[in-house]
Amino acid sequence: MASTTRPIDLEGGPVAIVGALDFDRSPTGISPRRLPDWTRPQIPDLFMNSMVAMASGVRLAFTTDADSIELDVMATTFRYTTMPVRAPVCQLVVDGTPTADAVVESANYFVLDPLDPNNIGFEPGSPFTVRFEGLGAASKSCEIWLPQTSSIELQSLRVDGGAEVTATPPDGRRRWLHYGSSISHCMEANGPTSTWPAVAARLAGVELFSLGLAGECMLDHFVARTIRDQPADAISLKLGINIVNADSMTERTFMPAVHGLLDTIRDGHPTTPILVVSPIFCPAVEDHPGPTMLTADGTFGTVPGTSTGREGLLTLRRIREILSTIVGARRDAGDVNLSYLDGLELFGAADVDDLPDLLHPNDDGYRRMGERFAALAFGPGGHLQ
């Protein structure tokens, strides 16, 4: 970094924080949140609150001729006792192309034992300065994508002392809003631009707003209202996996909940293309109901005995049938801008080698999902065209 630097205001200045609808504020900085302030009392637990605060799809956007950029951050994330530490990663995108990665080498870690959920530890970290250097003196559109694996307090942004920073003008891209689970949050991706929604958005030339929320996507009405009220040129809803994983609904409750989600969104987007996407392949619950649990070997399996004597239990195969039927019925009723995509077209049984925990794809699997979604949704004749 040049010996003389200049701070850039993170609020009210030329920097847009894209993908955030609210902020936590402290004396040292601001932390993006992906749901609006009014939803806070309705968020049911601390786990979902932490997912809302994780920055999947959130980025700083600005135009500058700076050769070097610094960002001071305080990241907070999870570390599982059964898995290697995965430090948060920030990524710089210049003129639409991912250009550089920066590992956040110090962070706060909540330490979790997947086999003992009540055993939670905390390892404090310290603020860390992310640096991107050697960018050249030409004016360029920059996006700093924040870690999808952590919440992150933005403390200070600086550029070379003589550099200019201006707001990036609108570029005319369509705004795509996506709602989904951990398989849309993509904590397993190598970095924030490697999540499958980010890959798809880049290939399709659209602007992503991500509501991929790990462990969630429970068709919550406050999320439906958020989607209803957000500007969007295309909307996708990847539904069902956590309904089965948590065993949170039966056929009786799932079907009207999906209708309610669609009805609420349609109140604000009467003609916007909406694509309902069913779950990708998950061997444990293709034909067996949930709930699922993490086993000692690090993979997800079902809980023995939970399917006995219970009516209306949901498997992924049944979820796909229900979603296809719901979309078909609404289209028959005249909603011609609603369509359905079988999640197995994004990631099926043939892709299982890239499903290491038998639930979440790895980085290669997410990249392939993004490529397939871009073609199926935004390619010629695609669902969201």
N, C-alpha and C positions, 0 to 999 in steps of 0.2 A: 504494500500500500504506500502511496506517496506520503511524504513526511507531513504534509498539510492536508487535512481532510475537512469535509464540510458535512454537518448533520442534515438530514432530510426529514421533515415532519412526516410522521406516520399517520396522522389524522388531520384532515382538512387541507392537506397539501396536494402535490401532484401524484402521489402514490395511491393507486387503487388496491384495496385488499379484496380480491375477487374470490367468491365462494363462501364468504362469511356474512351472516345476517345479524350478528350481535358480538359483543366483546365483554370479557371480564377485564376489569381495570384494577391496577395496583399502583403504589407509588413508583414502581420501577418499569412499568410497561403495560401493554395491552395484549390480551390473548383472544384470538378469534374463536367464535362459536358458529356452528352451521345451522342452528335454528334461531328464530327471532326471540327477543326478550320475553314476549307474552307467553311463550311456551314453558318457561321455567317452572311455574307451579304445577304444571301437568306432567312433567317428566317423572316417571314413576320411581326411579331409584338412582343411586350413585353410579352404578355401572353405565346406564344409558347416558347420564350426564357427562361421564368421562368420554363416551364415544362422540357425543355432540361436540365436545371440546377438541377432539382429535382433528387434525387439519387435512384430512384426505380431500384433495382437490383444491385446497386453499392456496393462493399465491399472491405475491406482491407484483403489481404490474406498473411499469413506468418506461419512459424513453430517456436515454442518456447517452452522452458521448464519453462517459467515464471509462478509463482503462481498468480501474479497480473499484470494487464494491465491498463494503463490510456490513455485516448484520449481526448485532449482538442479540442472542436468544437465551432463554432458559426453558429447556425442554423437560417434560415430565411424561414418562411412559411406563410400560410394564416389562418385567423380566420374569420368565418362568424358570423355576428351579430345574426343570427337566430339559431345558433347551439352551443352546448357546446364546449369549448376549447379542442382540442386534441393535447397534447404535442407530439413532435417528439420522436421516440423510436429507439435506436440502439439495435441490437441483436448480441450475440456472438454464433457462431457455432463452436463446437469443434469436430474434426474428423467426420464431416458430420452431427452432431446432434445439433439442436438448444439447447443451454444450459442456457443462461441467457439473461434477458432484462435489459436495462438501459434507463430510461426516461430522456430526455434532458429537464431539469426543467427551463431553461432560453433560450429564443429565440427571434429573431425579428419577429413581426407579422404585416403583412398587414391586415388591418381590412376591410372586404367587407360586404356591404349590398346587398344580392342577388336581392332584389326588387328595388334597386337604384344603378345600376352599376357604376355611376359616383361618388358615395360617397365612397371614399377610404381613410382610416386612416392608421396611422403607429404607432406601439407601439415598441420602441426599447428595446432590451434585452441586455444580456452580455454573454461573453464566458462561457461555462460550461464544467466541467470535467466529462466524462463518466468513470466509474470504474468497472472493472470486477475482483473479488477477489476469493481466495480459489480454484484455478484451479489445484493445485498440481504441483509437481516438474518434472513430466514425460514430455518428448517431445511430442508435440501434434500439429496437423494442426489446425490453428485458422483462422476464418473469422469473421471480424466485419462488419455486414451488416448495412449500413447507412439508415437513415429514408427515406422511400419512399414518405413521405409527405412534404419534405423540401429540399431546397438547403442547402449545409453544407460546411463551410470552415473548413478544417482540419488544426489545428494549431500546434499540437505536439502529438507524440506518445511516451509513456514511458513504460518500463518494470522494474522489480526488477534489482538492480544493478549488480548482478552476473549472470543474466539469459542470455542465448544465443537466438538470433533471426536469422533465416536463411530463405532463399527463399523456399517456398513449391515446391517440384519437381512436374513435370507434372504427372498426375495420369491416363492418357489415356482416360478420359471421352470424349464423343462426345460433340461438341459445338453446342448448340441450340440457334438460333437467332429468337426472337419473336418481331413482330411489331403490335401495336394495340393502342387503345384509353384509356380513363380513366378506362375502365373495364379491361384493362391489366396493367395500372399504379397502380390501386388498393389503392387509398388513404384511402378508408374505412376499409381496413384490420387493424388488431390490431398492426401489426408490419411488418417490411420488409420481414421476412421469411414466413409471412402468405399471401402474395399476391399469386394469383392462379398460375402464372408462377413459382414462387419459390417453391410452394408446388409440382407442377408437376415435376420440375427439380429434386428435392430431391427424390421423389418416383421413377423416371425413371433413376436416376444415370447419369444425363447429366449436363453439365455446361451451365448455363443460361447467355445470353446477352439480356437485355431487352430494347426495344424501345417502351415501353408502355408510351404514351404521352397523358395526360389528355386534353380533348378538341380538340385533333388533329387527327392524322391518316387520313389526307386528301389526301393521295396518292401523297404527294409532291415528285417531282422528285429528290430533293437533298437527301431525305431519301432513295429513291430507289437506288441512286448511292452509298450511304453509305452502304446499305445492299450488293449491288453488290461487293463492295471492301473489305468486312469483311470476314475472314475465318469462315466457318460454315459447319457443317456436317448435319444439319437439319434446316429448315426455316419454320416458320409459320407466316401467315398474317391474322390478325383478322380485317376484313374490313366492313365498311358500316354504323355503328351506327351514327358517327358524320357527315357523308354525309347527313343523314336525320335530325339529331338534328339541324344542322346549315342551312339546306336547301341550301347546297352549290353546288349541281349538279343536273342535270336531267338525265334521261336515256341516252340522246344523249351524254352527257359529261362523265357520270360515266363509261359506258362500255369501251370506248377507253382508259380512264385513268387506269382502271384495267389492260387492255392488256399492256399498256405502262409500268406499274409497273412490271408486270411479265417479259416482254421482257428485261427491264433493268437489273433486277436481274439475269435473265438467261445468260446475257452477261458475268457475272462473275462466275456463278454457273450453268454450262450447264447440269449437271446431279444430283445436290444435291436435295434430297427430299424436296419439297415445299408443304405445306398444307395451303389451303385457307379456312378460317373459317368465316362463316357468323355471323350476330349479335345474341346475346342471346335475350331472351324475354324482351320486353319493351311495356307494354300494350297501351300506348298513341299513338304509331306510328306503331303498327302492321299493321293496315289497314288505317291509316290516315297519310298524308304527314306532314313533319315538316314545319317550325322550332318548336323546343320545348322551353319551358321556365319554370323556377322554380316558382311555385305558392305560395300563402301565407301560405298554409298548409305544405310547405316543400317537396312537390312532384313535379314531372315534368309532364307537360301537353303540348298540342299543342296550337298554337296561332289561335284563331277563325278567320275564313274568309280567311285564306291564301291559301286555295286550290281552290278557285273559279276561273274558267276561265283560268287555267294554264295547259299546256300540259306536259306530260312526268314526272310528279312528282313522287317521290320515297317514298314508304313505306318499312317497314322491310320485309314484305312478298315478295314484288317485288325485293328487294335487294337480298334476298336468291335465288329467281328464276334466276336472272341475273348471280350471281356468280356461281351457279351450272351449268348454260349453258356455261359460259365462260370456266370453268375448263373442262367440258365435251368435248367441241369443241377442245381445245388444246390437250387433251389426245387422241382424235380421230386423231389428226394430228401427233401424235407420241411422245408427251411429257408424257412418262409413269411414270415419277417421280413427277408428279403434281397430287394432289388429293384435294377433297373437304370434309369439315365437316360442317354439319348444326349446327349452334350455339345453337339451341334448344336442342341438345343432351348434351350440357354442362350445360344449365340453361334454363328451359322451364316454361310454365305456372304453372306447379305443384310446382315450387320452389318460387312462388311469395311472400310467407311469409318472405323470406329472401331478399326481394327487397324493403327496407323501403322507399326510395324516388321514387320508381317505375322506376328507371333507373340503379342504382348501387347496386350490391349485398352487403350484410354485410359480416363480417368475416366468418361466417358459410357458407354463399353462395360461397364465394371465395374458401374456403377450399374444398368444394364439387366440384367446377369447376376444381380445380387442380387435384383432385383424378380422376375425369372422363377423363380429358385431358390426364393424364399420361397413363391410360388404353387404350384410343382410339388411341392416337398418338404413344406411345412408347411401349405398351404392345404387346403380341404375335399377329402378323399379323397387327400391327398398321400402321397408315398412314406414319409415319416418321421413320420406321424401315429400 
